[in-house]
């Protein structure tokens, strides 16, 4: 399994809501801070996307896709001068048009999904992404067109099982958007995901993911990618934002946390499979990365490090309001 697939699988993304809605001509809609990833496509029309902390608004055209990975507040507006309305207040107007069998001419129509995570360490992926992943190049939009058209059809003509198909299509859009972001040279930056677009750093990360229990050293990783130790160490830190050994330890502990929660493996077996000769050494590393001992983590009902956990109230709200997703 490749590193992106491994991390997504470890985070266990779940589509809490997916569907479509229309943006009225005279409305700016405000969405507060959210927990998870939102992935949308502009199926028809145009509007503005304004994300808190991002200096310039983004003009969305029909066919554009965008991902909001960090949970920052944002608004969608047909006119930047309009006073934004909280999405809960806008819902009545949106719900009256969202169920139409056909998209009226000239109407702004959006669709997508909202993904929460049942895994406990979403920041590994989310913090490595920019505030907005915007897919607007025609060649990239063409790569997503099939998913968009299928999603449009499911929303236009609901069939038995359509809700599940819409969720899976939204998930495909999310993965495809991340892949296109990786392939876009102009989107290069610092972080784990950007490192996957660098052939040397990607090989190092893939090696660690493929055999996390191997006794990797700086020298062996540098040799694997064909670089000197010093150049590799500097390049890895600059690209990923951590040293190779820090990254390896973190990945091992994320795997360990998942196995402690979701498998019947004993502490000793997990420690040995991840390259630790003693439970004591493993426990120290686990506490350093996760913040609690393995036994404390195992006994907890909610992962201590869960950065995108939903409250019962939040889950209920997100499931009720597709537009919030």
C-alpha positions as CSV (number, residue, x, y, z in Angstrom):
1,X,0.0,0.0,0.0
2,X,1.3,3.5,-0.9
3,X,1.9,6.1,1.9
4,X,-1.1,8.2,1.0
5,X,-3.5,5.2,1.1
6,X,-1.9,4.0,4.4
7,X,-2.4,7.3,6.1
8,X,-6.0,7.7,4.8
9,X,-6.7,4.1,6.0
10,X,-5.2,4.8,9.4
11,X,-7.2,8.0,9.8
12,X,-10.4,6.0,8.9
13,X,-12.2,8.8,7.1
14,X,-16.0,8.6,7.2
15,X,-18.4,10.7,5.1
16,X,-20.7,12.2,7.6
17,X,-22.7,14.0,4.9
18,X,-22.7,14.4,1.2
19,X,-25.0,15.9,-1.3
20,X,-25.7,19.1,-3.2
21,X,-27.1,22.6,-2.6
22,X,-27.7,25.8,-4.5
23,X,-26.3,29.2,-3.7
24,X,-29.0,32.0,-4.2
25,X,-28.0,35.1,-6.2
26,X,-28.2,37.5,-3.2
27,X,-26.6,35.6,-0.4
28,X,-23.3,35.1,1.3
29,X,-23.2,32.0,3.5
30,X,-20.9,31.8,6.5
31,X,-19.6,28.4,7.8
32,X,-17.8,28.4,11.2
33,X,-14.7,26.4,12.1
34,X,-15.2,22.7,11.3
35,X,-13.5,19.4,12.3
36,X,-12.6,17.2,9.4
37,X,-12.2,17.7,5.6
38,X,-14.7,19.4,3.3
39,X,-14.5,18.6,-0.4
40,X,-16.7,20.4,-2.9
41,X,-17.2,20.8,-6.6
42,X,-18.8,23.7,-8.4
43,X,-21.3,21.9,-10.7
44,X,-22.8,25.0,-12.3
45,X,-22.4,28.8,-12.1
46,X,-19.7,30.8,-10.2
47,X,-19.2,32.2,-6.8
48,X,-16.5,33.4,-4.4
49,X,-14.8,31.4,-1.7
50,X,-13.3,33.3,1.2
51,X,-11.3,31.3,3.8
52,X,-10.3,32.9,7.1
53,X,-6.5,33.7,7.2
54,X,-6.2,33.5,3.4
55,X,-5.5,37.0,2.0
56,X,-7.2,36.7,-1.4
57,X,-10.7,35.4,-2.2
58,X,-10.9,32.5,-4.7
59,X,-13.1,32.7,-7.7
60,X,-14.9,29.4,-8.3
61,X,-16.0,28.5,-11.8
62,X,-18.1,25.6,-13.0
63,X,-16.0,22.5,-13.0
64,X,-13.7,23.7,-10.2
65,X,-13.1,21.5,-7.2
66,X,-11.7,22.5,-3.8
67,X,-10.8,20.8,-0.5
68,X,-10.7,22.6,2.9
69,X,-8.5,20.4,5.1
70,X,-7.8,22.6,8.1
71,X,-11.2,23.3,9.4
72,X,-10.9,27.1,9.0
73,X,-14.1,29.3,8.9
74,X,-15.1,30.2,5.4
75,X,-17.9,31.8,3.4
76,X,-19.4,31.4,-0.1
77,X,-20.6,34.5,-1.7
78,X,-22.1,35.6,-5.0
79,X,-21.0,39.2,-4.2
80,X,-18.1,40.0,-1.8
81,X,-19.9,43.1,-0.5
82,X,-22.8,41.0,0.9
83,X,-23.2,40.6,4.6
84,X,-22.6,36.8,5.4
85,X,-25.5,34.8,6.9
86,X,-24.8,31.8,9.1
87,X,-25.5,28.6,7.3
88,X,-28.1,27.5,9.8
89,X,-30.1,30.6,9.0
90,X,-29.6,30.1,5.3
91,X,-30.7,26.5,5.4
92,X,-34.4,27.2,4.8
93,X,-33.7,28.9,1.5
94,X,-31.1,26.4,0.4
95,X,-33.3,23.3,1.2
96,X,-36.1,24.6,-1.0
97,X,-33.9,24.3,-4.1
98,X,-31.6,21.5,-3.2
99,X,-34.1,18.8,-3.9
100,X,-35.1,19.9,-7.4
101,X,-34.8,17.1,-10.0
102,X,-33.1,19.4,-12.6
103,X,-30.7,22.2,-12.1
104,X,-32.3,25.4,-13.4
105,X,-30.4,27.5,-15.9
106,X,-28.1,30.0,-14.4
107,X,-28.3,28.6,-10.9
108,X,-25.1,28.1,-8.8
109,X,-25.0,24.5,-7.8
110,X,-22.4,22.8,-5.5
111,X,-21.9,19.2,-4.4
112,X,-19.5,17.4,-2.3
113,X,-18.9,15.7,1.1
114,X,-17.8,16.3,4.6
115,X,-15.4,13.7,6.1
116,X,-14.8,13.2,9.8
117,X,-12.2,10.8,11.1
118,X,-12.5,7.9,13.6
119,X,-8.8,7.6,13.7
120,X,-7.0,9.6,16.3
121,X,-4.2,11.5,14.5
122,X,-5.7,13.5,11.6
123,X,-3.1,16.2,12.0
124,X,-0.5,14.0,10.3
125,X,-2.4,14.6,7.0
126,X,-4.4,17.8,7.6
127,X,-1.5,20.0,8.9
128,X,0.6,19.1,5.8
129,X,-2.0,20.6,3.5
130,X,-2.6,24.3,2.5
131,X,-5.8,26.0,3.7
132,X,-7.3,25.5,0.3
133,X,-6.6,22.8,-2.3
134,X,-8.1,24.3,-5.5
135,X,-8.4,22.2,-8.6
136,X,-9.0,24.5,-11.5
137,X,-6.7,23.5,-14.4
138,X,-8.7,22.1,-17.3
139,X,-6.5,19.0,-17.4
140,X,-7.1,18.3,-13.7
141,X,-10.8,19.0,-13.9
142,X,-11.0,16.5,-16.7
143,X,-9.5,13.9,-14.4
144,X,-12.4,14.4,-12.0
145,X,-15.1,14.8,-14.5
146,X,-16.4,11.2,-14.3
147,X,-16.9,11.4,-10.5
148,X,-18.5,14.9,-10.9
149,X,-20.9,13.7,-13.5
150,X,-21.9,10.6,-11.6
151,X,-22.4,12.6,-8.4
152,X,-24.6,15.1,-10.4
153,X,-26.7,12.2,-11.7
154,X,-27.1,10.7,-8.2
155,X,-28.3,14.0,-6.9
156,X,-30.6,14.7,-9.8
157,X,-32.3,11.3,-9.9
158,X,-32.1,9.6,-6.5
159,X,-32.2,5.8,-6.7
160,X,-32.1,3.0,-4.1
161,X,-28.6,3.0,-2.6
162,X,-27.9,6.5,-4.0
163,X,-26.9,7.9,-0.7
164,X,-24.1,5.4,-0.3
165,X,-23.0,5.9,-3.9
166,X,-22.9,9.7,-3.4
167,X,-20.7,9.2,-0.3
168,X,-18.2,7.0,-2.2
169,X,-18.1,9.4,-5.1
170,X,-17.3,12.3,-2.7
171,X,-14.6,10.1,-1.2
172,X,-13.2,9.5,-4.7
173,X,-13.2,13.2,-5.3
174,X,-11.3,13.8,-2.1
175,X,-8.5,11.3,-3.0
176,X,-8.4,12.5,-6.6
177,X,-8.0,16.1,-5.4
178,X,-5.1,15.2,-3.1
179,X,-3.4,13.3,-6.0
180,X,-3.8,16.2,-8.3
181,X,-2.4,18.5,-5.6
182,X,0.6,16.2,-5.4
183,X,1.1,16.3,-9.1
184,X,0.9,20.1,-9.4
185,X,4.5,21.4,-9.3
186,X,3.2,25.0,-8.4
187,X,1.6,23.6,-5.2
188,X,4.9,22.3,-3.8
189,X,5.4,23.4,-0.2
190,X,6.6,22.0,3.1
191,X,4.9,19.1,4.8
192,X,4.4,15.3,4.7
193,X,2.1,15.3,1.6
194,X,4.3,17.6,-0.4
195,X,7.2,15.3,0.3
196,X,5.4,12.5,-1.6
197,X,5.9,14.5,-4.8
198,X,9.7,14.5,-4.4
199,X,11.0,11.2,-5.7
200,X,13.9,11.0,-3.2
201,X,11.8,11.9,-0.1
202,X,8.9,9.8,-1.4
203,X,11.2,6.8,-1.6
204,X,12.5,7.3,1.9
205,X,8.9,7.6,3.3
206,X,7.7,4.6,1.3
207,X,10.6,2.6,2.7
208,X,9.8,3.5,6.3
209,X,6.1,2.7,5.7
210,X,6.8,-0.6,4.0
211,X,8.9,-1.9,6.8
212,X,8.4,0.2,10.0
213,X,10.1,-2.5,12.2
214,X,13.3,-2.5,10.3
215,X,16.3,-0.9,12.1
216,X,16.5,2.1,9.9
217,X,19.3,4.5,10.3
218,X,20.1,7.9,8.7
219,X,22.8,6.1,6.7
220,X,20.6,3.3,5.5
221,X,17.9,5.7,4.4
222,X,20.3,8.0,2.7
223,X,21.8,5.0,0.9
224,X,18.3,3.8,-0.2
225,X,17.6,7.1,-2.0
226,X,21.2,7.6,-3.3
227,X,22.2,10.7,-1.3
228,X,24.9,11.5,1.2
229,X,23.8,11.5,4.9
230,X,24.1,15.2,5.4
231,X,22.3,16.2,2.2
232,X,19.6,13.7,2.8
233,X,19.1,14.8,6.4
234,X,18.9,18.5,5.4
235,X,16.6,17.9,2.4
236,X,14.2,15.6,4.5
237,X,13.9,18.2,7.3
238,X,13.3,21.0,4.9
239,X,10.7,19.1,2.9
240,X,8.9,17.1,5.6
241,X,9.4,19.5,8.6
242,X,11.0,16.8,10.8
243,X,14.1,14.7,10.8
244,X,14.0,11.2,9.3
245,X,14.2,9.5,12.7
246,X,11.5,11.8,14.1
247,X,9.3,10.9,11.3
248,X,10.0,7.2,11.6
249,X,9.2,7.2,15.4
250,X,6.0,9.2,14.8
251,X,4.8,6.8,12.1
252,X,5.6,3.8,14.3
253,X,3.6,5.3,17.2
254,X,0.7,6.0,15.0
255,X,0.6,2.4,13.9
256,X,1.0,1.3,17.5
257,X,-1.9,3.5,18.6
258,X,-4.1,2.0,15.9
259,X,-3.2,-1.5,16.9
260,X,-3.7,-0.9,20.6
261,X,-7.2,0.3,19.9
262,X,-8.2,-2.0,17.1
263,X,-6.4,-5.3,17.4
264,X,-5.9,-8.0,20.1
265,X,-2.1,-7.8,19.9
266,X,-0.2,-7.6,23.2
267,X,2.1,-4.7,24.0
268,X,5.2,-6.8,23.7
269,X,4.2,-8.1,20.2
270,X,3.5,-4.6,19.0
271,X,6.8,-3.2,20.4
272,X,8.8,-6.0,18.8
273,X,7.1,-5.7,15.4
274,X,7.9,-2.0,15.3
275,X,11.6,-2.5,16.1
276,X,11.8,-2.1,19.9
277,X,13.6,-4.7,21.9
278,X,11.9,-3.9,25.1
279,X,8.5,-2.7,26.3
280,X,10.2,0.0,28.3
281,X,11.9,1.6,25.3
282,X,8.7,1.4,23.3
283,X,6.7,2.9,26.2
284,X,9.0,5.9,26.4
285,X,8.7,6.6,22.7
286,X,5.0,6.2,22.8
287,X,4.6,8.6,25.7
288,X,6.9,11.1,24.0
289,X,4.8,11.1,20.8
290,X,1.3,10.4,22.0
291,X,1.5,12.1,25.4
292,X,0.3,9.1,27.4
293,X,1.5,5.6,28.2
294,X,0.3,2.7,26.0
295,X,-1.8,1.3,28.8
296,X,-3.4,4.7,29.5
297,X,-4.2,5.0,25.8
298,X,-5.6,1.5,25.6
299,X,-7.9,2.1,28.6
300,X,-9.3,5.4,27.2
301,X,-12.6,5.4,25.4
302,X,-11.5,8.3,23.1
303,X,-8.0,8.6,21.7
304,X,-6.1,11.3,23.6
305,X,-4.6,12.8,20.4
306,X,-7.8,12.9,18.4
307,X,-7.8,16.3,16.8
308,X,-11.0,16.0,14.9
309,X,-13.3,14.2,17.3
310,X,-17.0,15.2,17.0
311,X,-19.2,16.0,19.9
312,X,-22.6,14.3,19.9
313,X,-24.1,17.7,19.1
314,X,-21.7,18.3,16.3
315,X,-22.3,14.9,14.7
316,X,-26.0,15.5,14.8
317,X,-25.7,18.9,13.2
318,X,-23.4,17.7,10.4
319,X,-25.7,14.7,9.6
320,X,-28.8,17.0,9.5
321,X,-27.3,19.7,7.3
322,X,-25.8,18.5,4.1
323,X,-24.8,22.0,3.2
324,X,-22.6,22.1,6.3
325,X,-20.7,19.2,4.8
